[in-house]
Amino acid sequence: MQIKLPYPFSTLVRFFSILSLDVLNPDCLYAKTRVYRSVYFFSIGPAILTAANFVVYLFRQLAPGDWTPNELKRQHTFVFLVGTFVALPSVLRVQFSALDCMPIGKGKSYLREDTSVDCTTGSYKSFRTLDVFLILGYASIPVIWFWLLWRQRKTFAALDGSSKSDKTTIMQFKHLSFLFEPYKTTFYAFEVFETYRRVIFIGVLPLLTQNSPRRAAIGVVMSVCSLAFYREFEPFSRRANNLLVYVAQYTILVTFLTGWAIDSDVGKHVDPLFFGVLLLITNVVIVVLACYMGGKRLIREEYKDRRRAEWRKMLTTQEVKLVGKVMGESHTTGETIEMNPTLAARMGNSEKTWKVLRQILLRPTDVVIESHLGVGAFGDVFKANCLGQPVAVKKMKTINEENLRMFRAEVLLHATLRHPNIVAFVGACWSQNMVALVLELLPKGSMTKLLTEKGLVWDNPLLRLVTDCARGMTYLHSREYTDEVTEATHKCVLHRDLKPDNVLVTNYIGAKIADFGTSRAMDS
């Protein structure tokens, strides 16, 4: 819209114009610079930087270094993508503005950005042809983004859409993360659509019509369509981002409506200061909201980092020695765990037991703690990621010989249990980092929480839950188990602590028995 922005909104626009890279425009440096030079400057500058990035890439390929070819390629691809992501809207805005001619009677038309340029001359027509080719070149860059993202579509489909917890997989295309990470995995290429939407607003819309009220009307329609789309699909993975973009669409809508009012008869009867204050308030609201949400997220992340540091608190030297003594290890650190069969035999562990312990042992680096779920008798319970699989980690809080022996007994027993109504055993960790059980993750929690909900009936799901518990207990009572010390075979496993707190609920409202810390094997 070609209208004079009312005060004080005009001051805000000038202040934020630096975000559109207007400060780099040659017009800011040389007052007599024609629009041609602006287009050339904005078009050639990013191309030169891209070429320099490619030359550096070739040089680093030939020079010795401790990087792999794939890592080197990802680094320079990231530089190219970030550069184009930042520069593209501003470059296309300048290029499109060089096509915006306004007619002034008798077949004459002049460039709106620079009225010294006659749009009917041959020199301008030649420039316009070149400008169109430049626009097509830069407008094709998001297609490159889409191609790079589309190649990874199968990987995106395999990721957890809500948390993207598979960090090992994501690291393989970290150079693309800023394009897809804010969005849900089903909208992995949404940034391409969003870029073209911005280009249509700032570049294409001014060319659709010379009539300002019509431009405003088209802008209102586009804003309403964007508003409806964001409202229905919520493409961002974070709820706060969806709220923020939703409010932003309202701000754009109000801006176009206000521009239409200023350029119509309504503006003749209303003080421009009113429109200026209205635009200022609506735009400041979105800026303040963005700063508030960003600051809140930063504080939350810092809090999580402090909590993670507490969760990863190392064992003392005395505790490490005690762990090594009970578990039969000669060396225990955060990275290296060596199990000694001779030492294990002296501790009463049979060769079979020693082999079982060695097979189920996980390195601390294999388990990445993500969030705190709760506290139990054993210690803290965390949601974690183990080699790409979401798991629950029960970390021992108090390290003493009695607890470690109970831990070893539970590990050896739970490792032998395989049943649909028994919580699956993934592995165990005992090192300088932590002593913990790694189990199947059941996000719905214990049956105690479920039983507090209203509307539960006996037919469904209570009967199913009771049946699942009975099946699990029947399996335990018929399970043979070999004692680690006497090597005697027992034909019955007693849970000895069955209660709603120790029964976990699946996503399909089924039951799985957990917590075998007090279980014992007995003769039937």
C-alpha positions as CSV (number, residue, x, y, z in Angstrom):
1,M,0.0,0.0,0.0
2,Q,1.3,3.4,-1.0
3,I,0.1,5.5,1.9
4,K,1.8,7.8,4.4
5,L,2.2,5.9,7.6
6,P,0.8,8.0,10.5
7,Y,2.8,9.0,13.6
8,P,3.9,7.3,15.9
9,F,3.7,4.0,13.9
10,S,6.0,5.5,11.2
11,T,8.7,5.9,13.9
12,L,8.4,2.2,14.8
13,V,8.7,1.2,11.1
14,R,11.8,3.2,10.6
15,F,13.3,1.7,13.8
16,F,12.7,-1.9,12.6
17,S,13.7,-1.3,9.0
18,I,17.1,-2.5,9.9
19,L,15.6,-6.1,10.1
20,S,14.8,-5.9,6.3
21,L,18.5,-5.0,5.6
22,D,17.5,-1.5,4.3
23,V,20.6,-0.2,6.0
24,L,22.6,-2.0,3.3
25,N,20.8,-0.2,0.5
26,P,23.2,2.1,-1.5
27,D,20.5,4.8,-1.4
28,C,21.4,5.1,2.3
29,L,25.0,5.8,1.3
30,Y,24.6,7.7,-1.9
31,A,21.6,10.0,-2.3
32,K,21.7,9.9,-6.1
33,T,21.9,6.2,-6.5
34,R,19.3,4.9,-9.0
35,V,17.1,1.9,-8.3
36,Y,19.2,-0.1,-10.9
37,R,22.2,0.0,-8.6
38,S,20.1,-1.1,-5.6
39,V,18.9,-4.2,-7.5
40,Y,22.4,-5.0,-8.7
41,F,23.8,-4.5,-5.2
42,F,21.2,-6.7,-3.5
43,S,21.4,-9.4,-6.2
44,I,25.1,-9.7,-6.6
45,G,26.1,-9.4,-2.9
46,P,24.6,-12.8,-1.8
47,A,25.9,-14.4,-5.0
48,I,29.4,-13.3,-4.2
49,L,29.2,-14.6,-0.6
50,T,27.8,-17.9,-1.9
51,A,30.7,-18.2,-4.3
52,A,33.2,-17.4,-1.5
53,N,31.6,-20.1,0.6
54,F,32.0,-22.6,-2.2
55,V,35.7,-21.6,-2.8
56,V,36.4,-22.1,1.0
57,Y,34.7,-25.5,0.8
58,L,37.0,-26.6,-2.1
59,F,40.0,-25.3,-0.3
60,R,39.2,-27.2,2.9
61,Q,38.6,-30.3,0.9
62,L,42.2,-30.1,-0.3
63,A,43.7,-29.0,3.0
64,P,44.4,-31.5,5.7
65,G,42.0,-31.5,8.7
66,D,40.2,-33.6,11.3
67,W,36.8,-33.3,9.5
68,T,35.1,-36.0,7.4
69,P,33.9,-35.2,3.8
70,N,30.2,-35.4,4.9
71,E,30.8,-33.2,7.9
72,L,32.6,-30.6,5.7
73,K,29.7,-30.7,3.2
74,R,27.1,-30.2,6.0
75,Q,29.0,-27.2,7.4
76,H,29.1,-25.3,4.1
77,T,25.6,-26.3,3.2
78,F,24.5,-24.8,6.5
79,V,26.3,-21.5,5.7
80,F,24.6,-21.4,2.3
81,L,21.1,-22.1,3.7
82,V,21.4,-19.6,6.6
83,G,22.7,-16.9,4.2
84,T,19.9,-17.4,1.7
85,F,17.3,-17.7,4.5
86,V,18.3,-14.3,5.9
87,A,18.8,-12.4,2.6
88,L,16.1,-13.8,0.4
89,P,13.0,-11.7,1.5
90,S,15.0,-8.4,1.3
91,V,16.5,-9.2,-2.0
92,L,13.2,-10.2,-3.6
93,R,11.5,-7.2,-2.1
94,V,14.0,-4.9,-3.8
95,Q,13.8,-6.8,-7.1
96,F,10.0,-6.7,-7.2
97,S,9.9,-3.0,-6.3
98,A,11.9,-2.4,-9.5
99,L,8.9,-3.7,-11.5
100,D,6.3,-1.5,-9.8
101,C,5.5,1.2,-12.4
102,M,2.7,3.8,-12.0
103,P,1.0,5.3,-15.0
104,I,0.8,9.1,-15.2
105,G,-1.4,9.8,-18.2
106,K,-0.6,10.1,-22.0
107,G,0.9,6.6,-22.0
108,K,3.6,7.6,-19.6
109,S,4.6,5.5,-16.5
110,Y,7.3,5.9,-14.0
111,L,8.9,3.7,-11.4
112,R,7.3,4.2,-8.0
113,E,10.6,3.7,-6.1
114,D,12.5,6.1,-8.4
115,T,10.3,8.5,-10.4
116,S,13.4,9.5,-12.5
117,V,13.1,6.1,-14.3
118,D,10.7,6.2,-17.3
119,C,9.2,2.7,-17.6
120,T,8.5,3.2,-21.3
121,T,12.2,3.5,-22.4
122,G,14.2,0.8,-24.0
123,S,16.8,0.8,-21.2
124,Y,14.3,0.1,-18.6
125,K,12.7,-2.7,-20.6
126,S,16.1,-4.3,-20.9
127,F,16.7,-3.9,-17.2
128,R,13.2,-5.3,-16.5
129,T,14.0,-8.5,-18.4
130,L,17.2,-8.9,-16.4
131,D,15.3,-8.2,-13.2
132,V,12.7,-10.9,-14.0
133,F,15.5,-13.5,-14.5
134,L,17.1,-12.4,-11.2
135,I,13.7,-12.8,-9.4
136,L,13.2,-16.3,-11.0
137,G,16.7,-17.3,-9.8
138,Y,16.3,-16.1,-6.2
139,A,12.7,-17.4,-6.0
140,S,13.9,-20.9,-6.9
141,I,16.2,-21.1,-3.8
142,P,13.3,-22.3,-1.5
143,V,12.9,-25.2,-4.0
144,I,16.5,-26.2,-3.1
145,W,15.4,-26.2,0.6
146,F,12.5,-28.4,-0.3
147,W,14.6,-30.8,-2.2
148,L,17.1,-31.2,0.7
149,L,14.2,-31.7,3.2
150,W,12.3,-34.0,0.9
151,R,15.3,-36.3,0.7
152,Q,15.0,-36.9,4.4
153,R,11.2,-37.4,4.4
154,K,11.4,-41.0,5.5
155,T,13.6,-40.0,8.5
156,F,11.1,-37.3,9.5
157,A,8.3,-39.8,9.3
158,A,10.1,-42.0,11.8
159,L,10.7,-39.3,14.3
160,D,8.5,-38.6,17.3
161,G,6.3,-35.8,16.0
162,S,5.9,-34.1,19.4
163,S,9.4,-34.1,20.9
164,K,11.8,-35.1,18.1
165,S,13.6,-37.1,20.7
166,D,15.7,-39.1,18.3
167,K,18.7,-36.8,18.7
168,T,21.2,-39.3,17.2
169,T,19.3,-39.3,13.9
170,I,18.7,-35.5,13.9
171,M,22.5,-34.9,14.2
172,Q,22.9,-36.4,10.7
173,F,21.2,-33.4,9.2
174,K,21.8,-30.8,11.8
175,H,22.6,-28.3,9.0
176,L,18.8,-28.4,8.1
177,S,17.5,-28.1,11.6
178,F,16.6,-24.4,11.5
179,L,14.3,-25.2,8.5
180,F,12.4,-28.1,10.0
181,E,12.9,-28.1,13.8
182,P,10.3,-25.5,14.8
183,Y,7.6,-27.5,12.9
184,K,5.8,-30.8,13.4
185,T,7.3,-33.6,11.4
186,T,4.3,-33.7,9.1
187,F,5.0,-30.1,8.2
188,Y,8.8,-30.6,7.7
189,A,8.9,-28.4,4.5
190,F,6.5,-25.7,5.8
191,E,9.3,-23.1,5.9
192,V,9.3,-23.2,2.1
193,F,5.6,-22.3,2.0
194,E,6.1,-19.7,4.7
195,T,8.9,-18.0,2.7
196,Y,6.8,-17.8,-0.5
197,R,3.9,-16.4,1.6
198,R,6.1,-13.6,2.9
199,V,7.4,-12.9,-0.6
200,I,3.8,-12.6,-1.9
201,F,3.0,-10.1,0.8
202,I,6.0,-7.9,0.3
203,G,6.7,-8.3,-3.4
204,V,3.8,-9.7,-5.5
205,L,0.9,-7.9,-3.8
206,P,2.1,-4.4,-4.8
207,L,2.2,-5.5,-8.5
208,L,-1.4,-6.9,-8.5
209,T,-3.1,-3.5,-8.7
210,Q,-2.2,0.1,-8.7
211,N,-5.3,0.9,-6.5
212,S,-4.3,1.1,-2.9
213,P,-7.8,0.2,-1.4
214,R,-7.7,-2.9,-3.7
215,R,-4.3,-3.8,-2.4
216,A,-5.6,-3.5,1.1
217,A,-8.6,-5.6,0.3
218,I,-6.4,-8.3,-1.2
219,G,-4.1,-8.1,1.8
220,V,-7.1,-8.6,4.1
221,V,-8.2,-11.7,2.2
222,M,-4.7,-13.2,2.3
223,S,-4.5,-12.4,6.0
224,V,-7.8,-14.1,6.7
225,C,-6.7,-17.2,4.7
226,S,-3.4,-17.3,6.6
227,L,-5.3,-16.9,9.9
228,A,-7.6,-19.8,9.1
229,F,-4.8,-22.0,8.0
230,Y,-2.7,-21.5,11.1
231,R,-5.8,-21.9,13.3
232,E,-6.8,-25.2,11.8
233,F,-3.4,-26.9,11.2
234,E,-1.1,-25.5,13.9
235,P,2.1,-26.4,12.1
236,F,4.5,-25.6,14.9
237,S,5.5,-28.3,17.3
238,R,5.4,-25.8,20.3
239,R,2.0,-24.5,21.3
240,A,3.5,-21.1,22.2
241,N,4.8,-20.7,18.6
242,N,1.3,-21.5,17.2
243,L,-0.2,-18.9,19.5
244,L,2.5,-16.3,18.5
245,V,2.0,-16.8,14.8
246,Y,-1.8,-16.7,15.3
247,V,-1.6,-13.3,17.0
248,A,0.8,-12.1,14.3
249,Q,-1.8,-12.9,11.6
250,Y,-4.3,-10.7,13.5
251,T,-1.7,-8.0,13.6
252,I,-1.3,-8.2,9.8
253,L,-5.0,-8.2,9.4
254,V,-5.5,-5.1,11.5
255,T,-2.6,-3.3,9.7
256,F,-4.2,-3.9,6.3
257,L,-7.7,-2.9,7.5
258,T,-6.2,0.3,9.0
259,G,-4.4,1.0,5.7
260,W,-7.6,0.6,3.8
261,A,-9.4,3.0,6.3
262,I,-6.7,5.6,5.9
263,D,-6.8,5.5,2.1
264,S,-10.7,5.6,2.0
265,D,-13.2,8.2,3.0
266,V,-13.0,7.0,6.6
267,G,-9.5,8.4,6.9
268,K,-10.8,11.9,6.1
269,H,-13.0,12.0,9.3
270,V,-10.6,10.4,11.7
271,D,-7.5,11.9,13.3
272,P,-4.3,10.2,11.8
273,L,-2.9,10.0,15.3
274,F,-5.7,7.5,16.2
275,F,-4.6,5.2,13.3
276,G,-0.9,5.7,14.3
277,V,-1.5,4.7,17.9
278,L,-3.7,1.8,16.9
279,L,-1.1,0.4,14.5
280,L,1.6,1.0,17.1
281,I,-0.2,-0.9,19.8
282,T,-1.1,-3.9,17.6
283,N,2.5,-4.2,16.4
284,V,4.1,-3.6,19.8
285,V,1.9,-6.3,21.3
286,I,3.3,-9.0,19.0
287,V,6.9,-7.8,19.7
288,V,6.3,-7.8,23.4
289,L,4.6,-11.2,23.2
290,A,7.5,-12.7,21.2
291,C,10.1,-11.3,23.7
292,Y,8.1,-12.6,26.7
293,M,7.7,-16.1,25.2
294,G,11.4,-16.1,24.2
295,G,12.5,-15.0,27.6
296,K,10.2,-17.5,29.3
297,R,11.6,-20.3,27.2
298,L,15.2,-19.3,27.9
299,I,14.5,-19.3,31.7
300,R,12.8,-22.7,31.4
301,E,15.8,-24.1,29.4
302,E,18.3,-22.7,32.0
303,Y,16.2,-24.3,34.8
304,K,16.2,-27.6,32.9
305,D,20.0,-27.4,32.4
306,R,20.4,-26.9,36.2
307,R,18.1,-29.8,36.9
308,R,20.0,-32.0,34.4
309,A,23.2,-31.1,36.1
310,E,21.7,-32.2,39.4
311,W,20.5,-35.4,37.8
312,R,23.9,-36.2,36.4
313,K,25.7,-35.7,39.8
314,M,28.6,-38.1,39.9
315,L,29.0,-40.8,42.6
316,T,31.7,-40.3,45.2
317,T,34.9,-42.3,45.1
318,Q,33.6,-44.4,48.1
319,E,30.3,-45.1,46.3
320,V,32.1,-46.1,43.1
321,K,34.2,-48.6,45.1
322,L,31.1,-50.0,46.7
323,V,29.4,-50.4,43.3
324,G,32.4,-52.2,42.0
325,K,32.5,-54.5,45.0
326,V,28.8,-55.6,44.8
327,M,28.5,-55.8,41.0
328,G,31.9,-57.6,40.6
329,E,33.8,-55.0,38.6
330,S,37.5,-54.2,38.6
331,H,37.1,-50.8,37.0
332,T,34.2,-48.4,37.0
333,T,34.1,-44.9,35.4
334,G,31.7,-42.8,33.4
335,E,33.1,-44.1,30.0
336,T,34.8,-47.4,30.7
337,I,33.3,-50.4,32.6
338,E,35.4,-53.6,32.8
339,M,33.8,-56.6,34.5
340,N,36.2,-59.1,36.1
341,P,35.0,-62.7,36.2
342,T,37.5,-63.6,38.9
343,L,36.3,-60.8,41.2
344,A,32.7,-61.7,40.4
345,A,33.4,-65.3,41.5
346,R,34.8,-64.1,44.8
347,M,31.7,-62.1,45.4
348,G,29.6,-65.3,45.0
349,N,28.5,-64.6,41.4
350,S,28.5,-67.7,39.2
351,E,29.8,-67.6,35.6
352,K,26.3,-67.6,34.3
353,T,25.4,-64.6,36.5
354,W,28.5,-62.8,35.4
355,K,27.6,-63.3,31.7
356,V,24.0,-62.0,32.4
357,L,25.3,-58.9,34.1
358,R,27.7,-58.2,31.3
359,Q,25.0,-58.6,28.6
360,I,22.5,-56.2,30.2
361,L,25.1,-53.6,31.1
362,L,24.6,-50.2,29.3
363,R,27.2,-47.5,29.0
364,P,26.1,-44.2,30.6
365,T,26.6,-42.4,27.3
366,D,23.9,-44.7,25.7
367,V,21.3,-43.2,28.0
368,V,20.4,-39.5,27.7
369,I,18.1,-38.2,30.4
370,E,15.4,-35.7,29.1
371,S,12.9,-35.0,31.8
372,H,11.9,-35.8,35.4
373,L,8.8,-38.0,35.8
374,G,8.6,-38.6,39.5
375,V,10.0,-40.1,42.7
376,G,9.7,-43.6,43.9
377,A,11.0,-45.8,46.7
378,F,14.1,-46.7,44.6
379,G,14.8,-43.1,43.7
380,D,14.0,-40.6,40.9
381,V,12.3,-41.7,37.7
382,F,13.2,-40.0,34.4
383,K,12.2,-40.0,30.8
384,A,15.2,-40.7,28.7
385,N,16.5,-41.8,25.3
386,C,18.5,-45.0,25.0
387,L,20.0,-45.4,21.5
388,G,17.0,-43.8,19.9
389,Q,14.4,-45.5,22.0
390,P,12.3,-43.7,24.6
391,V,12.8,-45.3,28.0
392,A,12.1,-44.8,31.7
393,V,15.2,-44.7,34.0
394,K,14.9,-45.5,37.7
395,K,18.0,-43.9,39.2
396,M,19.1,-45.1,42.7
397,K,19.2,-42.2,45.1
398,T,20.9,-43.8,48.2
399,I,24.0,-45.8,47.5
400,N,24.7,-48.5,50.1
401,E,25.5,-52.2,50.1
402,E,22.0,-53.3,51.0
403,N,20.4,-51.2,48.2
404,L,23.0,-52.4,45.7
405,R,22.4,-56.1,46.5
406,M,18.6,-55.5,46.1
407,F,19.4,-53.7,42.8
408,R,21.5,-56.6,41.5
409,A,18.8,-59.1,42.5
410,E,16.1,-57.1,40.7
411,V,18.3,-56.7,37.6
412,L,19.0,-60.5,37.4
413,L,15.3,-61.4,38.0
414,H,13.8,-58.7,35.7
415,A,16.2,-59.6,32.8
416,T,14.7,-63.1,32.6
417,L,11.0,-61.9,32.4
418,R,9.4,-61.6,29.1
419,H,5.6,-61.2,29.0
420,P,3.1,-58.7,27.5
421,N,1.8,-57.8,31.0
422,I,5.3,-57.3,32.5
423,V,7.1,-54.0,32.0
424,A,9.9,-54.7,29.5
425,F,13.5,-54.7,30.8
426,V,15.9,-52.7,28.5
427,G,19.1,-52.8,30.5
428,A,20.9,-51.4,33.5
429,C,23.7,-48.9,34.3
430,W,26.1,-48.9,37.2
431,S,29.1,-46.6,36.9
432,Q,30.5,-43.3,38.2
433,N,27.6,-41.5,36.5
434,M,24.7,-43.4,38.0
435,V,23.2,-46.7,39.2
436,A,19.9,-47.2,37.3
437,L,17.4,-49.5,35.8
438,V,16.4,-48.8,32.2
439,L,12.9,-49.9,31.4
440,E,10.1,-49.6,28.9
441,L,8.5,-46.2,29.0
442,L,4.7,-46.1,29.7
443,P,3.8,-42.3,29.6
444,K,0.3,-42.8,31.2
445,G,2.0,-43.7,34.6
446,S,0.7,-45.9,37.3
447,M,-2.8,-47.4,37.8
448,T,-3.2,-45.2,40.9
449,K,-3.4,-42.1,38.7
450,L,-5.9,-43.8,36.4
451,L,-8.2,-44.9,39.2
452,T,-8.7,-41.3,40.3
453,E,-10.4,-40.5,37.1
454,K,-14.2,-40.4,36.9
455,G,-16.3,-42.4,34.5
456,L,-14.5,-45.7,34.9
457,V,-16.8,-48.7,34.5
458,W,-16.3,-52.4,35.3
459,D,-16.8,-53.6,31.7
460,N,-14.2,-51.3,30.2
461,P,-11.5,-50.7,31.3
462,L,-11.5,-52.1,34.8
463,L,-12.1,-55.7,33.8
464,R,-9.3,-55.5,31.2
465,L,-6.9,-54.0,33.8
466,V,-7.7,-56.7,36.3
467,T,-7.3,-59.4,33.7
468,D,-3.9,-58.1,32.6
469,C,-2.7,-58.0,36.2
470,A,-3.9,-61.6,36.6
471,R,-2.1,-62.7,33.5
472,G,1.1,-61.1,34.6
473,M,0.9,-62.6,38.1
474,T,0.1,-66.1,36.6
475,Y,3.2,-65.7,34.5
476,L,5.4,-64.8,37.5
477,H,4.0,-67.7,39.6
478,S,4.8,-70.2,36.9
479,R,8.2,-68.8,36.1
480,E,11.3,-70.8,36.8
481,Y,14.2,-68.8,38.2
482,T,17.8,-69.9,39.1
483,D,19.3,-68.5,42.3
484,E,22.6,-66.7,41.6
485,V,24.4,-68.1,44.6
486,T,23.1,-71.6,45.2
487,E,22.2,-72.1,41.5
488,A,19.1,-73.9,42.7
489,T,16.1,-73.7,40.4
490,H,12.9,-72.3,41.8
491,K,9.5,-72.7,40.1
492,C,7.7,-69.7,41.5
493,V,8.4,-65.9,41.6
494,L,6.5,-63.9,44.3
495,H,6.1,-60.2,43.6
496,R,5.4,-59.4,47.3
497,D,4.5,-55.7,46.6
498,L,1.6,-55.8,44.2
499,K,-0.4,-52.5,44.4
500,P,-1.7,-49.9,42.0
501,D,1.5,-47.8,42.3
502,N,3.4,-50.8,40.9
503,V,1.1,-51.4,37.9
504,L,1.7,-49.2,34.9
505,V,-0.9,-48.3,32.3
506,T,-0.3,-48.6,28.5
507,N,-1.5,-46.2,25.9
508,Y,-4.4,-48.6,25.1
509,I,-5.4,-48.8,28.8
510,G,-3.8,-52.1,29.5
511,A,-1.8,-53.1,32.6
512,K,1.8,-54.1,33.0
513,I,3.4,-55.1,36.3
514,A,6.5,-53.3,37.5
515,D,8.9,-52.9,40.4
516,F,10.5,-56.3,41.3
517,G,12.8,-54.9,44.0
518,T,11.2,-57.0,46.7
519,S,10.4,-60.0,44.6
520,R,11.7,-63.4,45.6
521,A,12.0,-66.8,43.9
522,M,10.5,-69.8,45.9
523,D,9.7,-73.4,45.4
524,S,6.2,-74.1,44.4
